[in-house]
Amino acid sequence: MTSLHRRALLGAALATPALALPAAAQTVARNARIVIGFPAGGSSDIVARLYAERLRGIYAPNLIVEGRVGAAGRIAVEFVKDTDKDGTTYLQTPASMLTLQPHIFTRDVRYDALTDFIPVSTVCTFPFAFCVPMSHPARTLAEFGAWARSQPNEIPFASPAAGASPHFMGLMLAQALNIRMTHVPYRGAVPAVQDLIAGRLNAFMGVLGDVSPQNGVGLRMLAVSSAQRNPRFPDVPTFQELGFTALTKDEWFGALLPAGTPAPIVQGLFNAITQVGNTPEMRAALERLDFNVGTSQSPAAFAARIRQERDEWGPIVRASGFTPE
């Protein structure tokens, strides 16, 4: 099952030899936690654990990963917003929680990334993939579109969470292909991919690293959202080369501290993430999971990126006419 593949990859990544990093004073003297909004075994959990392992003794004596699942990731965001401002808790979240969901769940989003938090740095970037089960008759995106148009009912497709980027990209793809698709939200990628492999779903849009271990075995990737083809999957085309330029998007996971956290702690976490994230060992561990290291130039640069992407999503959401049920 997908969860077993993810655990195997996680074990391999965490088995990377200890990093030969220069000694430095820890930013916080007590143990810390990285809070995420998605279940264990998914990409958010795996990346957080990779950083927790390597930030130990650099940022804090020890770090654990704590999942607070629900409301498409918003529970975790709101929890960290109200935590102590001493650096012992920081949020790792996908971009969509901060840049896309405020335009969709206008009544439910009770936080602002730039006023309730201090953006510290991105920790990695990654593309998305659109997939079908191996039993599906479509072998290309064009064939999937033709198949969908021949069906009498709307086609269910899944994503890891309602209101996240994969959900919205699935709607954009349906419009581009002139097909009818109904979104089926899941609480994380693992159960969705398991149902896809079992044939209980027709399609899935999600993080490449969540589906790549099963490509060609339990599922078939029809397209990826990166600007170029992935070297590991040279036969899988990009949305861009298929004519769907608007679907060329990379997402990121980012680290944020609650607003009011002292500047030395913010800088300490930024320095630690940069130090760990730019090592060859961390780069290799992330690449095995089909992620890319992508730390920010500074906390201010990360804040500017959030603001820009949030502004870009607004008109796209409004033009789509999509509203949550």
C-alpha positions as a printed NumPy array, in Angstrom:
array([[  0.   ,   0.   ,   0.   ],
       [  1.023,   3.595,  -0.443],
       [  1.494,   4.115,   3.292],
       [  4.031,   1.28 ,   3.365],
       [  5.961,   2.815,   0.493],
       [  5.947,   6.166,   2.234],
       [  7.213,   4.623,   5.467],
       [  9.968,   2.851,   3.584],
       [ 11.047,   6.073,   1.914],
       [ 10.874,   7.908,   5.212],
       [ 13.026,   5.252,   6.849],
       [ 15.59 ,   5.544,   4.075],
       [ 15.616,   9.314,   4.332],
       [ 15.979,   9.333,   8.102],
       [ 18.744,   6.754,   7.83 ],
       [ 20.945,   9.33 ,   6.126],
       [ 24.214,   9.638,   8.077],
       [ 24.299,  12.39 ,  10.672],
       [ 25.027,  15.771,   9.184],
       [ 28.495,  17.165,   9.71 ],
       [ 27.297,  20.599,  10.77 ],
       [ 29.368,  23.14 ,  12.692],
       [ 28.544,  23.485,  16.362],
       [ 26.247,  26.39 ,  17.194],
       [ 24.271,  27.577,  20.177],
       [ 20.703,  26.304,  20.183],
       [ 18.035,  28.939,  19.665],
       [ 15.689,  27.497,  22.299],
       [ 16.811,  25.577,  25.36 ],
       [ 13.661,  23.427,  25.685],
       [ 12.297,  20.74 ,  23.397],
       [ 10.236,  22.022,  20.484],
       [  7.524,  20.734,  18.173],
       [  6.655,  21.127,  14.52 ],
       [  2.874,  21.246,  14.074],
       [  1.343,  20.04 ,  10.812],
       [ -2.27 ,  19.775,   9.673],
       [ -2.236,  16.428,   7.882],
       [ -2.025,  12.764,   8.917],
       [  1.088,  10.691,   9.491],
       [  2.551,   9.086,   6.382],
       [  1.77 ,  11.921,   3.978],
       [  4.205,  14.365,   2.458],
       [  3.712,  17.052,   5.108],
       [  4.508,  14.598,   7.879],
       [  7.548,  13.167,   6.126],
       [  9.154,  16.533,   5.402],
       [  8.517,  17.694,   8.967],
       [ 10.196,  14.56 ,  10.325],
       [ 13.196,  15.051,   8.079],
       [ 13.678,  18.54 ,   9.463],
       [ 12.912,  17.517,  13.046],
       [ 15.664,  14.899,  12.902],
       [ 18.22 ,  17.334,  11.542],
       [ 17.285,  20.414,  13.58 ],
       [ 17.894,  18.491,  16.801],
       [ 20.745,  20.058,  18.692],
       [ 20.847,  23.017,  16.291],
       [ 17.535,  24.757,  16.886],
       [ 16.363,  22.886,  20.021],
       [ 17.544,  19.889,  22.082],
       [ 14.832,  17.759,  20.504],
       [ 11.931,  18.279,  18.109],
       [  8.797,  16.197,  17.641],
       [  6.188,  16.334,  14.893],
       [  2.629,  16.862,  16.095],
       [ -0.322,  16.431,  13.753],
       [ -3.474,  18.432,  14.366],
       [ -5.676,  17.202,  11.56 ],
       [ -8.94 ,  18.711,  10.407],
       [-10.661,  21.536,   8.532],
       [ -8.384,  21.049,   5.513],
       [ -5.327,  21.95 ,   7.582],
       [ -6.766,  25.04 ,   9.254],
       [ -6.925,  23.507,  12.739],
       [ -3.142,  23.289,  12.851],
       [ -2.733,  26.864,  11.63 ],
       [ -5.138,  28.231,  14.215],
       [ -3.526,  26.179,  16.971],
       [ -0.062,  27.58 ,  16.311],
       [ -1.442,  31.109,  16.017],
       [ -2.437,  30.922,  19.684],
       [  0.599,  29.091,  21.077],
       [  3.377,  30.528,  23.241],
       [  5.669,  32.914,  21.424],
       [  8.863,  31.369,  22.755],
       [  9.956,  29.383,  19.694],
       [  9.027,  25.991,  21.116],
       [  6.225,  25.536,  18.544],
       [  6.333,  26.368,  14.872],
       [  3.981,  25.633,  12.025],
       [  4.882,  23.767,   8.862],
       [  2.133,  24.224,   6.306],
       [  1.497,  23.984,   2.574],
       [  1.21 ,  27.275,   0.735],
       [ -2.501,  26.855,   0.048],
       [ -3.434,  27.226,   3.722],
       [ -2.075,  30.775,   3.558],
       [ -2.452,  31.868,  -0.057],
       [ -5.502,  30.076,  -1.469],
       [ -7.882,  29.175,   1.337],
       [ -8.434,  32.785,   2.483],
       [-10.123,  33.395,  -0.879],
       [-12.272,  30.26 ,  -0.679],
       [-13.243,  29.777,   2.951],
       [-13.808,  33.441,   3.63 ],
       [-15.955,  32.771,   6.694],
       [-13.875,  29.929,   8.104],
       [-10.328,  31.248,   7.807],
       [ -9.646,  33.028,  11.081],
       [ -6.011,  33.89 ,  10.542],
       [ -3.815,  36.083,   8.388],
       [ -0.412,  34.755,   7.419],
       [  1.197,  38.176,   7.603],
       [ -0.36 ,  39.566,  10.778],
       [ -0.969,  36.478,  12.935],
       [  2.339,  34.847,  12.028],
       [  5.936,  35.635,  11.261],
       [  6.938,  33.809,   8.068],
       [ 10.395,  32.292,   8.572],
       [ 11.298,  30.312,   5.44 ],
       [ 10.114,  27.819,   2.91 ],
       [ 11.551,  24.359,   3.621],
       [ 10.979,  22.666,   0.244],
       [  9.086,  22.931,  -3.025],
       [  7.253,  20.278,  -5.01 ],
       [  5.036,  19.775,  -8.077],
       [  1.654,  18.066,  -8.378],
       [  0.535,  15.097, -10.46 ],
       [ -2.785,  14.039, -11.937],
       [ -3.312,  10.274, -11.726],
       [ -5.729,   7.477, -12.504],
       [ -5.757,   3.88 , -11.245],
       [ -3.871,   1.341, -13.334],
       [ -7.184,  -0.263, -14.234],
       [ -8.41 ,   2.928, -15.906],
       [ -8.692,   2.802, -19.72 ],
       [ -7.043,   6.228, -20.171],
       [ -3.298,   6.212, -20.76 ],
       [ -2.983,   9.911, -21.605],
       [ -4.654,  13.092, -20.437],
       [ -6.365,  13.456, -23.801],
       [ -7.78 ,   9.943, -23.466],
       [ -8.979,  10.755, -19.964],
       [-10.789,  13.822, -21.27 ],
       [-12.457,  11.815, -24.039],
       [-13.437,   9.091, -21.588],
       [-14.876,  11.608, -19.118],
       [-16.946,  13.304, -21.812],
       [-18.47 ,   9.935, -22.714],
       [-19.68 ,   9.26 , -19.178],
       [-23.287,  10.048, -18.258],
       [-22.41 ,  11.386, -14.8  ],
       [-19.829,  13.709, -13.317],
       [-16.466,  12.072, -12.634],
       [-15.325,  11.999,  -8.997],
       [-11.764,  13.084,  -8.393],
       [ -9.972,  13.308,  -5.065],
       [ -7.429,  15.607,  -3.475],
       [ -5.753,  15.556,  -0.053],
       [ -7.965,  18.35 ,   1.343],
       [-10.835,  20.626,   0.406],
       [ -9.635,  24.068,  -0.573],
       [ -5.995,  23.116,  -1.046],
       [ -4.157,  23.7  ,  -4.318],
       [ -4.741,  20.161,  -5.721],
       [ -8.485,  20.574,  -5.213],
       [ -8.499,  23.848,  -7.087],
       [ -6.163,  22.585,  -9.804],
       [ -8.515,  19.668, -10.406],
       [-11.344,  22.114, -11.022],
       [ -9.125,  24.111, -13.362],
       [ -8.246,  20.938, -15.262],
       [-11.898,  19.949, -15.608],
       [-12.673,  23.353, -17.091],
       [ -9.714,  23.144, -19.453],
       [-10.716,  19.657, -20.636],
       [-14.392,  20.626, -20.876],
       [-15.418,  17.772, -18.604],
       [-17.514,  17.517, -15.448],
       [-15.682,  16.423, -12.312],
       [-16.897,  16.36 ,  -8.716],
       [-14.371,  16.912,  -5.964],
       [-14.089,  14.295,  -3.207],
       [-12.103,  15.738,  -0.283],
       [ -9.939,  13.493,   1.874],
       [ -8.093,  14.022,   5.128],
       [ -4.641,  13.647,   3.672],
       [ -3.122,  11.947,   0.652],
       [ -2.6  ,   8.449,   2.05 ],
       [ -6.274,   7.354,   2.277],
       [ -7.063,   9.007,  -1.062],
       [ -4.243,   7.224,  -2.874],
       [ -5.223,   3.931,  -1.277],
       [ -8.78 ,   4.334,  -2.594],
       [ -7.434,   5.304,  -6.018],
       [ -5.288,   2.184,  -6.201],
       [ -8.246,   0.069,  -5.099],
       [-10.322,   1.492,  -7.954],
       [-12.787,   3.34 ,  -5.739],
       [-11.806,   6.636,  -7.381],
       [-11.387,   7.582, -11.028],
       [ -8.724,  10.256, -10.531],
       [ -6.527,  12.019,  -8.014],
       [ -4.714,  15.346,  -8.043],
       [ -1.987,  15.601,  -5.454],
       [  1.646,  16.015,  -4.555],
       [  3.988,  14.146,  -6.89 ],
       [  5.865,  12.595,  -3.99 ],
       [  2.644,  11.108,  -2.611],
       [  1.964,   9.102,  -5.791],
       [  5.341,   8.526,  -7.411],
       [  6.131,   5.299,  -5.438],
       [  3.067,   3.648,  -7.022],
       [  3.422,   5.013, -10.552],
       [  3.192,   2.131, -12.995],
       [  2.173,  -0.293, -10.258],
       [ -1.025,   0.848,  -8.577],
       [ -1.652,   4.05 , -10.491],
       [ -0.724,   5.904, -13.651],
       [  0.441,   9.53 , -13.695],
       [ -0.972,  11.385, -16.698],
       [  0.661,  14.794, -16.188],
       [  2.778,  16.782, -13.745],
       [  2.627,  20.488, -12.864],
       [  6.36 ,  21.222, -13.004],
       [  7.793,  23.39 , -15.756],
       [  9.927,  20.508, -17.06 ],
       [  9.477,  16.752, -17.063],
       [ 10.708,  14.989, -13.965],
       [ 13.974,  13.148, -14.728],
       [ 12.721,  10.116, -12.792],
       [  9.558,   9.959, -14.919],
       [ 10.587,  11.109, -18.385],
       [  7.514,   9.575, -20.006],
       [  5.071,  11.674, -17.965],
       [  4.336,  14.974, -19.763],
       [  3.89 ,  18.344, -18.098],
       [  0.591,  20.217, -18.163],
       [  2.46 ,  23.009, -19.911],
       [  3.528,  20.934, -22.892],
       [ -0.032,  19.584, -23.158],
       [ -1.295,  23.139, -23.523],
       [ -2.474,  23.82 , -19.961],
       [ -0.041,  26.536, -18.928],
       [ -2.216,  27.755, -16.046],
       [ -1.626,  24.408, -14.337],
       [  2.147,  24.909, -14.23 ],
       [  2.56 ,  25.379, -10.494],
       [  4.899,  24.346,  -7.733],
       [  3.836,  24.438,  -4.106],
       [  5.947,  24.803,  -1.001],
       [  5.945,  23.875,   2.634],
       [  6.818,  26.805,   4.856],
       [  7.793,  27.378,   8.477],
       [  6.044,  30.102,  10.453],
       [  6.112,  31.27 ,  14.063],
       [  3.263,  33.007,  15.888],
       [  3.254,  36.794,  15.699],
       [  5.073,  38.354,  18.603],
       [  7.89 ,  35.819,  18.655],
       [ 11.115,  37.699,  19.458],
       [ 13.318,  38.548,  16.484],
       [ 16.335,  36.519,  17.74 ],
       [ 14.191,  33.363,  17.78 ],
       [ 12.885,  34.076,  14.278],
       [ 16.399,  34.576,  12.999],
       [ 17.599,  31.489,  14.866],
       [ 14.973,  29.254,  13.249],
       [ 15.71 ,  30.78 ,   9.843],
       [ 19.432,  30.162,  10.276],
       [ 18.839,  26.575,  11.405],
       [ 16.493,  25.745,   8.512],
       [ 18.893,  27.312,   6.015],
       [ 21.856,  25.467,   7.5  ],
       [ 20.107,  22.093,   7.447],
       [ 18.168,  22.562,   4.211],
       [ 21.212,  23.392,   2.111],
       [ 23.28 ,  20.356,   3.053],
       [ 23.857,  17.673,   0.396],
       [ 22.382,  15.089,   2.779],
       [ 19.097,  16.926,   3.17 ],
       [ 18.94 ,  17.659,  -0.525],
       [ 19.38 ,  13.959,  -1.3  ],
       [ 16.778,  12.926,   1.29 ],
       [ 14.191,  15.275,  -0.207],
       [ 14.999,  14.301,  -3.791],
       [ 14.318,  10.653,  -2.936],
       [ 10.803,  11.809,  -2.098],
       [ 10.473,  13.897,  -5.293],
       [ 10.821,  17.173,  -3.373],
       [ 13.269,  20.003,  -3.935],
       [ 15.087,  22.03 ,  -1.315],
       [ 13.845,  25.595,  -1.527],
       [ 14.723,  27.755,   1.467],
       [ 13.968,  31.475,   1.37 ],
       [ 16.588,  34.198,   1.108],
       [ 15.242,  35.788,   4.285],
       [ 12.083,  35.886,   6.428],
       [ 11.151,  39.132,   4.658],
       [ 11.5  ,  37.456,   1.255],
       [  9.244,  34.607,   2.392],
       [  6.633,  37.096,   3.602],
       [  6.763,  38.862,   0.241],
       [  6.242,  35.556,  -1.565],
       [  3.183,  34.759,   0.528],
       [  1.719,  38.19 ,  -0.198],
       [  2.345,  37.877,  -3.944],
       [  0.893,  34.382,  -4.276],
       [ -2.116,  35.267,  -2.145],
       [ -2.806,  38.223,  -4.412],
       [ -2.45 ,  36.02 ,  -7.513],
       [ -4.938,  33.399,  -6.295],
       [ -7.692,  35.932,  -5.594],
       [ -8.791,  36.721,  -9.15 ],
       [ -8.364,  33.07 , -10.185],
       [-10.774,  31.941,  -7.477],
       [-13.276,  34.661,  -8.287],
       [-13.147,  33.951, -12.025],
       [-13.796,  30.253, -11.431],
       [-17.03 ,  30.893,  -9.608],
       [-16.122,  28.178,  -7.115],
       [-17.642,  28.412,  -3.651],
       [-17.444,  25.818,  -0.868],
       [-20.58 ,  23.863,  -0.111]])
